[in-house]
Structures are given as C-alpha cells and as structure tokens.
Amino acid sequence: MTLEVQRGEILGILGPNGSGKSTLLKTLMGALKPIDGAAYIDSLDVFSLKPGELAKKMSVMLTERSDAGFLTGFEIAGLGRYPYVDAFGRLREDDERVVMECLRMVNAEHLASKLFSEMSDGEKQKILIARALAQEPEVILMDEPTSFLDARHKIEIMLLLRRIANEKNVAIILTTHDIELALRICDRVVLVKEGRIVAEGIPEEVLTPDVLSEVYEVENARFESELGSFEVMGRSAEAKVHIVCGGGTGANIMRFLAKKGVPFTAGVVHKNDVDYVVARSTSCGVVGEAAYRSISDESLKAALRLIEGKAVIDSGFPIGEINRRNLEILRLAEEVISFRSREELQKLGIRSTSVRSLSEILEVVF
C-alpha cells in the first residue's frame, strides 16, 4: 500500500480486524521496520531519525494503557515535552506554558492536578491528546481514538480532533472501526483488507454500501450512506405486519421489529424520507413514491396489495397534501394499531387500537 497525508488533514484507516491497520501504524511510527518500502516524514526516512528528532515531528497515541502510578494530568501531559527538556527531564517555564496551553485546548485544564488513575476514560483520552500536542508535532498517529468512550466524550473527541487539525495545522492519521467517526471528521479515508488498499478517497464517496460490504463481508446488515450507519436487514420471510409511516416516524418502529425478528412491509413512503432509507434495509418490501410527488394510483394499489391479511401499524406520521392518500390504506385495513390519540383517530375516521409504546405493538399483534 502507498499513501500520503498533508498537514491539516485527517486520514482515517479502516478495515476489519487483522487487515493490517495496527501494523501500518507501528511501521509509520518507527516501531516496526518494513520488510520492504519506506516511511517518510518531511522527505526524511523515519528510520534514519534519532528518537528525539522523530518525537519533535511525530507523536503517537495507542489504545494500550500503562500504569501511570501517582502522576497527575499535568505531569502526564508534561511527558510530551521530553524531546525538549534536559537530561533530568525538568520542565522550564516555557515548557510548563506549552503544557497548560495544550490542556486548555483539549478542555482539560481542570484536570491538571487530578490523578490520572482516578480519571474516566474520556478524561484520560483528553490528557493523552494534550500530551501528544505538547510534543508540538507535525503528525499525530492515533489507534482507535474513540474506543471505550461514551457518546458525550466520543463527540467531544471527534470535534477536538477536527479543531486540532484545523487550528494547529497538524496531520492526523488514525485507525478506527467507527465509520461514523470517519464520515464526520476525516478528510480522506483508506479502506484496507488483507494488507492491501481496497478503496481510498473522500469518505462521502468511498464509504458506500457496496465497498463496505466487500471490505467487512457483512451479510445481515446494510450500510446506509444517507444515515452514516448500518441497518440490520429484515428477515426474508412472509411479512405479518405492514407499516404506514413517513417523516421519520417509522424508523424506530422498523428497527424494533427487525430486532425482534418480526418480518414486515412498509409504504407508501417518499424516497427522500429517512423512513424509506430504513425500510429499504429492514423490511421485506417497501412501496416508495418519488420525492415531492403525491401518492400515485399505482403506488396506492401496490400498498393495498401488501396489507392483505396483515395488521397495519400507523406510525402517527404527519399528514400533508402529498401523502394524504396513505389515510385510505388505514381506513381500508382490517386491523390498525396506531400511535395517534383516540381523538385524532376519530377525527380522521380511522378505526384503530391506540398504543403509546413499541412494546405494546407486540402485545396487540401477537
């Protein structure tokens, strides 16, 4: 494989376990000498540089955690100054200023005096990023920077990495299994499999369902580019339920039924609707209508054929001019379970059992 990264750019390396991501990272950082080929930074062979010289150009963050003993956040971040300090490792006033600036940049100034061993995973990750920044590198190498983090800290780290690349003009190379992370912050991505590059380019163009299926060999889920996530594929069995939805009101219902192994169909849903994207993966069949067009006679007839012998779930979708004909499906269905209030159902002329939660669906239908 051959790849290149510029300053201010974030390059994401994705691929299944054993594909060579960590080996590549360790080669770039000088820990593994390549059997063939070379790694360069500023046109200099990484393996020709002394450790102190390389540390001024490149910093590394791996997923392994070592015992920090009784070191504080400031002391851990201060370790990033080791290429610049004397033989005794003493920080000068300028070094302390750089460390505090790095802690401020990662919103961890309040952790300066806290013991590293007492910090949460998210707090530790901030301190380690501050340590990497304290080296004042041109390149930062990261292995799974958001692993083990909760949603809040994951988002915070994502935004932080983007800010570092932009404001510090630092090149960031990271390995990740998190496709959402790659879509949100990477300028370019490289997908590797069995030690070779399968695809490379802008995430929005490269991270497609076909490419990801080839790389990860996923059979029971489909990556939806519009959502930036995988959807569990529905069972290819005879559907027992039909869902009438729209405006994003049906997505959670479909995911819930797919998770429970309940086969279902859906429609009519407009093709620019998030519900259509989810139904495309999770349902046994979906009737779609062109965006911004009123439901046609053909689409309505196709949906009416699908509801025969099935319970129909009304997601409580907002009713507008272009989807109003979905009400005809609800009025003609033999059994309707609806998320609307009894008052609204009466007003719309729909005979239905009103439910409030997803779990009630299973109780009513089965």
C-alpha positions in Angstrom: 0.0 0.0 0.0 1.1 3.6 -0.7 -0.5 6.6 1.0 0.2 10.2 1.8 -1.1 12.8 4.2 -0.7 16.6 4.3 -0.6 18.9 7.3 -4.0 20.0 8.5 -5.5 16.8 7.1 -7.2 13.9 8.9 -6.6 10.5 7.3 -8.7 7.6 8.5 -7.6 4.0 8.1 -10.5 1.5 8.2 -10.7 -2.2 7.8 -11.6 -5.5 9.6 -9.5 -7.0 12.4 -6.3 -8.5 11.1 -6.3 -6.4 7.9 -3.0 -4.6 8.8 -4.1 -1.3 10.3 -2.1 -1.5 13.5 0.9 -2.9 11.7 0.8 0.0 9.3 0.6 2.5 12.2 3.5 0.8 14.0 5.6 1.0 10.8 4.8 4.7 10.4 5.9 5.4 14.0 9.1 3.5 13.6 8.3 0.6 15.9 8.3 -2.0 13.1 10.8 -1.8 10.3 9.2 -2.5 7.0 10.2 -5.7 5.1 10.1 -3.6 2.0 9.3 0.0 1.2 9.8 3.1 3.4 8.0 5.7 5.6 8.9 9.3 5.2 8.2 12.5 7.1 9.2 15.7 5.5 11.1 13.7 2.9 13.2 12.1 5.8 13.2 8.3 6.3 11.5 7.7 9.7 14.1 5.0 10.5 17.0 7.4 9.8 15.9 9.8 12.5 17.0 9.6 16.1 14.2 9.1 18.7 14.4 12.6 19.9 14.3 14.1 16.4 11.3 11.9 15.4 9.5 12.8 18.6 9.6 16.5 17.6 7.9 15.6 14.3 5.5 12.8 15.3 3.5 11.9 18.4 1.7 8.6 18.9 -1.4 7.6 20.8 -2.1 3.8 21.1 -5.0 2.1 22.7 -2.8 0.3 25.3 -2.9 2.0 28.7 0.2 1.8 31.0 0.1 2.2 34.8 0.6 6.0 35.4 1.1 5.5 39.2 0.5 8.7 41.1 1.1 11.1 38.1 -1.3 14.0 37.7 -2.9 15.1 34.5 -0.3 17.9 34.2 2.5 15.5 34.7 1.2 13.1 32.1 0.7 15.9 29.6 4.2 17.2 30.5 5.8 13.9 29.3 5.1 15.2 25.8 7.9 17.8 26.4 10.6 15.1 26.7 12.2 15.8 23.3 12.9 19.4 24.5 13.9 19.0 28.2 17.4 18.4 29.7 18.8 15.1 30.8 17.0 15.3 34.1 13.6 15.8 32.5 13.0 19.1 34.2 10.3 21.4 32.7 11.3 25.0 32.1 8.8 27.9 32.4 8.3 27.8 28.6 7.6 24.0 28.8 5.0 24.5 31.5 3.3 27.2 29.5 3.1 24.9 26.4 1.6 22.1 28.6 -1.0 24.4 30.0 -1.9 25.7 26.6 -2.4 22.1 25.4 -4.6 21.3 28.4 -6.7 24.3 27.7 -7.0 23.4 24.0 -8.5 20.0 24.9 -10.7 21.4 27.6 -8.8 19.6 30.3 -7.2 22.5 32.3 -9.4 21.5 35.3 -7.7 18.0 35.2 -4.2 19.3 35.7 -4.0 18.4 39.4 -6.2 15.3 39.2 -4.5 11.8 39.4 -4.5 10.1 36.0 -5.5 6.8 37.6 -8.7 8.4 39.0 -9.9 9.8 35.7 -12.6 8.5 33.4 -11.7 7.1 30.0 -12.9 10.3 28.3 -10.8 12.4 30.7 -7.7 10.2 30.2 -8.1 10.5 26.4 -8.1 14.3 26.6 -4.9 14.2 28.7 -3.2 11.9 26.3 -4.2 14.1 23.4 -2.7 17.1 25.3 0.5 15.1 25.8 0.6 14.4 22.1 0.1 18.1 21.3 2.8 19.1 23.9 5.4 17.5 21.6 4.4 20.2 19.0 4.4 17.6 16.2 3.7 17.8 12.6 1.9 14.4 12.6 -0.2 12.6 15.2 -0.8 8.9 14.9 -3.8 7.5 16.7 -5.1 4.0 17.2 -8.8 3.8 17.8 -9.1 7.3 19.5 -12.8 6.9 20.5 -12.8 3.3 21.7 -14.3 2.7 25.2 -15.8 6.3 25.2 -19.4 7.1 26.0 -21.5 9.1 23.5 -20.7 12.5 25.1 -16.9 12.0 25.2 -16.9 10.4 21.7 -18.5 13.5 20.2 -16.2 15.8 22.2 -13.1 13.9 21.0 -14.3 14.0 17.4 -14.8 17.8 17.4 -11.5 18.2 19.2 -9.5 16.3 16.6 -11.1 18.3 13.8 -10.2 21.5 15.7 -6.6 20.4 16.2 -6.1 19.6 12.5 -7.6 23.0 11.5 -6.0 25.3 14.1 -2.7 23.6 14.7 -2.2 22.6 11.1 -1.3 19.1 12.3 -1.7 16.0 10.1 -3.7 13.2 11.9 -3.6 9.6 10.9 -6.0 7.4 12.8 -7.2 3.8 12.7 -10.8 3.2 13.5 -13.7 0.8 13.2 -16.0 3.7 13.7 -17.5 4.5 10.2 -19.5 7.4 11.7 -16.3 8.9 13.1 -14.6 8.6 9.6 -17.6 10.3 7.9 -17.8 13.1 10.4 -14.2 14.2 10.8 -11.9 12.6 8.2 -10.8 14.5 5.0 -9.8 11.2 3.4 -10.2 7.5 4.3 -8.3 4.4 3.3 -10.0 1.0 3.5 -7.6 -1.9 3.9 -8.2 -5.6 3.7 -5.6 -8.4 3.9 -2.8 -5.8 3.8 -4.0 -4.0 0.7 -5.8 -0.8 0.0 -9.3 -1.6 -1.3 -10.5 2.0 -1.7 -9.2 5.5 -0.9 -10.7 8.9 -1.2 -13.2 11.3 0.3 -15.4 9.5 2.9 -18.7 10.6 1.4 -17.6 9.0 -1.9 -15.8 5.9 -0.6 -17.9 4.7 2.3 -20.6 3.2 0.1 -22.8 0.1 0.8 -21.0 -2.0 -1.9 -17.5 -1.1 -0.8 -18.2 -1.7 2.9 -19.9 -5.0 2.2 -16.8 -6.1 0.2 -14.4 -5.0 3.0 -16.3 -6.2 6.0 -18.2 -9.1 4.4 -21.3 -8.2 6.2 -24.3 -10.3 5.2 -27.0 -9.4 7.7 -26.8 -5.6 7.7 -26.6 -2.9 5.1 -24.7 0.4 5.4 -26.9 3.3 4.6 -24.9 6.2 3.3 -27.7 8.7 4.0 -27.7 7.8 7.7 -24.0 7.0 8.1 -24.7 3.7 9.9 -25.6 0.1 9.4 -29.2 -1.1 9.5 -30.0 -4.7 10.5 -31.6 -6.4 7.5 -35.1 -7.8 7.9 -35.9 -11.5 7.6 -36.8 -12.7 4.2 -40.0 -14.4 5.4 -43.7 -13.8 4.9 -44.5 -10.5 6.5 -47.0 -10.3 9.3 -47.2 -6.6 9.7 -47.4 -3.6 7.4 -46.2 -0.1 8.5 -47.6 3.2 7.1 -45.2 5.9 8.1 -43.3 9.0 6.9 -41.4 12.0 8.2 -39.0 9.8 10.2 -41.8 8.5 12.4 -41.4 4.9 11.3 -37.7 4.4 11.6 -37.7 3.3 15.3 -40.7 1.0 14.7 -39.0 -0.8 11.9 -35.7 -1.1 13.8 -37.6 -2.5 16.7 -39.5 -5.1 14.7 -36.3 -6.1 12.8 -34.5 -6.6 16.1 -37.4 -8.8 17.4 -37.3 -10.8 14.2 -40.8 -9.8 13.0 -41.0 -9.6 9.2 -42.9 -6.6 7.9 -43.6 -4.4 4.8 -43.9 -0.7 4.5 -45.3 2.1 2.4 -46.2 4.3 0.8 -43.1 6.2 1.7 -41.5 9.0 -0.3 -38.0 8.1 -1.4 -36.4 11.2 0.1 -37.7 10.3 3.6 -35.5 8.7 6.2 -38.2 6.1 6.8 -37.7 4.9 3.2 -34.0 4.5 3.7 -34.5 2.4 6.9 -37.3 0.4 5.2 -35.0 -0.4 2.3 -32.8 -2.4 4.6 -35.1 -3.7 7.3 -38.4 -4.6 5.6 -39.4 -7.5 3.4 -40.7 -4.9 0.8 -41.4 -1.2 0.6 -43.6 0.8 -1.7 -41.8 4.0 -2.5 -43.0 7.2 -4.2 -40.9 9.8 -5.9 -39.9 12.7 -3.8 -42.3 15.7 -3.5 -45.0 13.9 -5.6 -48.4 13.0 -4.5 -49.0 9.3 -4.0 -50.0 7.8 -7.4 -52.7 5.3 -8.1 -50.1 2.6 -8.8 -48.3 3.2 -5.5 -51.5 3.1 -3.6 -52.7 -0.1 -5.2 -49.3 -1.7 -4.5 -49.6 -0.8 -0.8 -53.1 -2.1 -0.7 -52.0 -5.4 -2.0 -49.3 -5.6 0.7 -51.7 -5.0 3.6 -53.9 -8.0 2.7 -54.0 -10.4 5.7 -51.7 -8.2 7.8 -52.0 -6.0 10.8 -51.2 -2.4 9.9 -49.2 -0.1 12.1 -49.9 3.7 11.8 -46.7 5.5 12.9 -48.6 8.7 13.5 -46.9 10.3 10.5 -47.7 14.0 9.8 -50.4 14.3 7.1 -49.8 16.6 4.2 -51.0 17.0 0.7 -48.6 14.6 -1.0 -49.1 11.7 1.5 -52.8 12.2 2.3 -53.7 9.0 0.4 -52.0 6.9 3.0 -55.1 7.5 5.1 -57.0 5.4 2.5 -54.8 2.5 3.5 -55.5 3.0 7.1 -59.3 3.2 6.5 -59.3 0.0 4.4 -57.1 -2.1 6.6 -58.8 -4.9 8.6 -56.7 -4.2 11.8 -54.9 -1.0 12.6 -52.6 -0.2 15.5 -51.9 3.5 15.7 -49.6 5.8 17.6 -52.2 8.6 17.3 -54.5 9.7 20.1 -58.1 8.4 20.1 -59.4 11.9 19.4 -57.3 12.3 16.3 -58.2 8.8 15.0 -61.9 9.6 15.5 -61.4 12.9 13.6 -59.7 11.1 10.7 -62.3 8.4 10.6 -59.9 5.5 11.3 -60.9 2.5 13.4 -57.8 1.6 15.3 -56.3 0.4 18.6 -54.3 3.2 20.0 -50.8 2.4 21.5 -48.2 4.5 23.2 -45.1 2.4 23.2 -43.2 -0.1 20.9 -43.7 -3.0 23.4 -47.5 -2.6 23.1 -47.3 -3.4 19.4 -46.2 -6.9 20.1 -48.8 -7.3 22.8 -51.6 -6.2 20.5 -50.5 -8.0 17.3 -49.3 -11.3 18.8 
